Amino acid sequence: MAKVTIYSTPTCVYCRMAKDFFVKNNVAYVDHDVAADEAARNEMFSKSHQMGVPVIDIDGTIIVGFDKGTLEKALGIK
């Protein structure tokens, strides 16, 4: 099983879409709210060099934004 971490904010529509995708596909994930957690925000920036969310880390592969096809490929779904 892949180790999945998502860096998100509570108001981000694309973050919600990514989390819904994970739930629908039975993918366990760790969620970090970068709006409230400065350390997580710094970690996200260090990994992605981006301040936009979502930033998704799948076993070290960094995906910025919600892209269903890219997530499926990274997770070996379909």
Backbone as CSV, one residue per row, in Angstrom:
resi,resn,N_x,N_y,N_z,CA_x,CA_y,CA_z,C_x,C_y,C_z
1,MET,0.842,-1.187,0.000,0.000,0.000,0.000,0.879,1.239,0.000
2,ALA,0.568,2.156,-0.857,1.332,3.398,-0.976,1.140,4.267,0.265
3,LYS,2.188,5.004,0.608,2.084,5.992,1.681,1.651,7.302,1.029
4,VAL,0.481,7.799,1.422,-0.120,8.977,0.800,-0.295,10.077,1.848
5,THR,0.223,11.258,1.522,0.050,12.433,2.367,-0.511,13.551,1.500
6,ILE,-1.530,14.228,2.002,-2.093,15.377,1.294,-1.942,16.609,2.176
7,TYR,-1.469,17.664,1.570,-1.375,18.966,2.225,-2.540,19.783,1.672
8,SER,-3.391,20.256,2.563,-4.644,20.868,2.120,-5.038,22.021,3.031
9,THR,-6.141,22.678,2.642,-6.787,23.675,3.497,-8.266,23.320,3.572
10,PRO,-8.940,23.763,4.617,-10.352,23.415,4.791,-11.275,23.951,3.696
11,THR,-10.904,25.034,3.036,-11.800,25.658,2.063,-11.481,25.292,0.617
12,CYS,-10.496,24.456,0.399,-10.038,24.111,-0.951,-10.929,23.042,-1.587
13,VAL,-11.598,23.408,-2.670,-12.489,22.480,-3.377,-11.703,21.306,-3.960
14,TYR,-10.539,21.580,-4.529,-9.743,20.512,-5.140,-9.162,19.568,-4.092
15,CYS,-8.899,20.087,-2.907,-8.463,19.232,-1.799,-9.574,18.257,-1.442
16,ARG,-10.801,18.769,-1.353,-11.955,17.918,-1.047,-12.143,16.858,-2.125
17,MET,-11.967,17.246,-3.390,-12.095,16.289,-4.491,-11.041,15.183,-4.369
18,ALA,-9.822,15.558,-4.019,-8.753,14.569,-3.862,-9.071,13.615,-2.709
19,LYS,-9.520,14.146,-1.584,-9.848,13.302,-0.430,-11.027,12.385,-0.753
20,ASP,-12.023,12.893,-1.459,-13.153,12.058,-1.884,-12.672,10.940,-2.810
21,PHE,-11.747,11.260,-3.710,-11.163,10.262,-4.606,-10.484,9.166,-3.781
22,PHE,-9.701,9.550,-2.769,-9.018,8.565,-1.929,-10.029,7.670,-1.213
23,VAL,-11.064,8.253,-0.653,-12.081,7.475,0.063,-12.774,6.505,-0.902
24,LYS,-13.172,6.999,-2.063,-13.862,6.172,-3.062,-13.008,4.983,-3.488
25,ASN,-11.698,5.173,-3.533,-10.780,4.129,-3.985,-10.073,3.410,-2.835
26,ASN,-10.577,3.592,-1.618,-10.036,2.917,-0.429,-8.536,3.147,-0.254
27,VAL,-8.115,4.381,-0.435,-6.710,4.758,-0.266,-6.568,5.466,1.071
28,ALA,-5.781,4.868,1.960,-5.521,5.507,3.259,-4.577,6.683,3.033
29,TYR,-4.815,7.775,3.741,-3.978,8.959,3.580,-3.881,9.719,4.884
30,VAL,-2.835,10.528,4.976,-2.638,11.447,6.095,-2.880,12.840,5.554
31,ASP,-3.690,13.606,6.270,-4.043,14.964,5.845,-3.379,15.975,6.762
32,HIS,-2.709,16.952,6.162,-2.117,18.054,6.916,-2.794,19.353,6.482
33,ASP,-3.396,20.052,7.440,-4.040,21.346,7.187,-2.972,22.431,7.246
34,VAL,-2.530,22.874,6.070,-1.443,23.850,6.028,-1.891,25.259,6.403
35,ALA,-3.196,25.471,6.498,-3.688,26.768,6.956,-3.461,26.920,8.460
36,ALA,-3.459,25.815,9.183,-3.334,25.862,10.634,-1.988,25.371,11.148
37,ASP,-1.219,24.677,10.313,0.012,24.027,10.762,1.206,24.568,9.967
38,GLU,1.942,25.466,10.587,3.069,26.106,9.899,4.157,25.095,9.522
39,ALA,4.419,24.129,10.395,5.439,23.119,10.098,5.044,22.302,8.868
40,ALA,3.770,21.937,8.772,3.284,21.191,7.603,3.364,22.052,6.348
41,ARG,3.055,23.339,6.484,3.148,24.270,5.342,4.588,24.349,4.847
42,ASN,5.543,24.431,5.759,6.955,24.484,5.388,7.403,23.178,4.734
43,GLU,6.916,22.064,5.265,7.229,20.750,4.696,6.681,20.647,3.273
44,MET,5.435,21.097,3.071,4.803,21.087,1.756,5.636,21.917,0.770
45,PHE,6.034,23.100,1.179,6.809,23.973,0.302,8.171,23.359,-0.020
46,SER,8.778,22.734,0.974,10.068,22.083,0.770,9.963,20.966,-0.267
47,LYS,8.880,20.229,-0.238,8.684,19.112,-1.176,8.291,19.577,-2.572
48,SER,7.444,20.613,-2.647,6.825,20.963,-3.936,7.291,22.297,-4.515
49,HIS,7.849,23.166,-3.673,8.189,24.533,-4.067,6.931,25.292,-4.522
50,GLN,5.790,24.899,-3.984,4.496,25.493,-4.315,3.802,25.914,-3.028
51,MET,2.984,26.965,-3.113,2.155,27.355,-1.976,0.691,27.020,-2.226
52,GLY,0.367,26.609,-3.445,-1.005,26.220,-3.765,-1.295,24.813,-3.271
53,VAL,-2.537,24.546,-2.980,-2.971,23.228,-2.521,-4.015,22.666,-3.482
54,PRO,-4.203,21.389,-3.510,-3.509,20.378,-2.717,-2.129,20.045,-3.281
55,VAL,-1.269,19.629,-2.381,-0.016,18.987,-2.742,-0.123,17.578,-2.175
56,ILE,0.081,16.596,-3.044,-0.090,15.203,-2.662,1.246,14.489,-2.835
57,ASP,1.658,13.784,-1.790,2.902,13.015,-1.789,2.525,11.537,-1.763
58,ILE,2.834,10.831,-2.851,2.572,9.395,-2.925,3.919,8.701,-3.032
59,ASP,4.372,8.137,-1.926,5.670,7.456,-1.876,6.791,8.306,-2.467
60,GLY,6.773,9.606,-2.194,7.826,10.492,-2.662,7.555,11.153,-4.007
61,THR,6.509,10.721,-4.710,6.100,11.373,-5.948,5.183,12.527,-5.580
62,ILE,5.542,13.731,-5.991,4.783,14.924,-5.620,3.841,15.302,-6.762
63,ILE,2.571,15.446,-6.420,1.546,15.855,-7.372,0.930,17.142,-6.839
64,VAL,0.951,18.186,-7.659,0.368,19.465,-7.266,-0.977,19.595,-7.964
65,GLY,-2.031,19.816,-7.170,-3.373,19.922,-7.721,-4.064,18.572,-7.767
66,PHE,-5.325,18.592,-8.173,-6.096,17.356,-8.295,-6.169,16.969,-9.759
67,ASP,-5.543,15.846,-10.078,-5.570,15.293,-11.432,-5.852,13.806,-11.286
68,LYS,-7.088,13.423,-11.560,-7.535,12.044,-11.339,-6.647,11.038,-12.061
69,GLY,-6.334,11.299,-13.322,-5.512,10.372,-14.097,-4.125,10.194,-13.517
70,THR,-3.521,11.290,-13.096,-2.183,11.230,-12.506,-2.227,10.466,-11.183
71,LEU,-3.265,10.704,-10.387,-3.404,9.977,-9.119,-3.606,8.490,-9.367
72,GLU,-4.454,8.142,-10.323,-4.692,6.729,-10.653,-3.388,6.046,-11.066
73,LYS,-2.610,6.719,-11.899,-1.340,6.149,-12.353,-0.366,5.977,-11.189
74,ALA,-0.231,7.001,-10.356,0.697,6.943,-9.230,0.318,5.865,-8.223
75,LEU,-0.991,5.599,-8.107,-1.482,4.607,-7.156,-1.691,3.236,-7.776
76,GLY,-1.519,3.119,-9.089,-1.732,1.842,-9.754,-3.187,1.437,-9.816
77,ILE,-4.068,2.426,-9.917,-5.519,2.181,-10.001,-5.908,2.215,-11.474
78,LYS,-6.611,1.218,-11.933,-7.122,1.089,-13.316,-6.059,0.814,-14.281
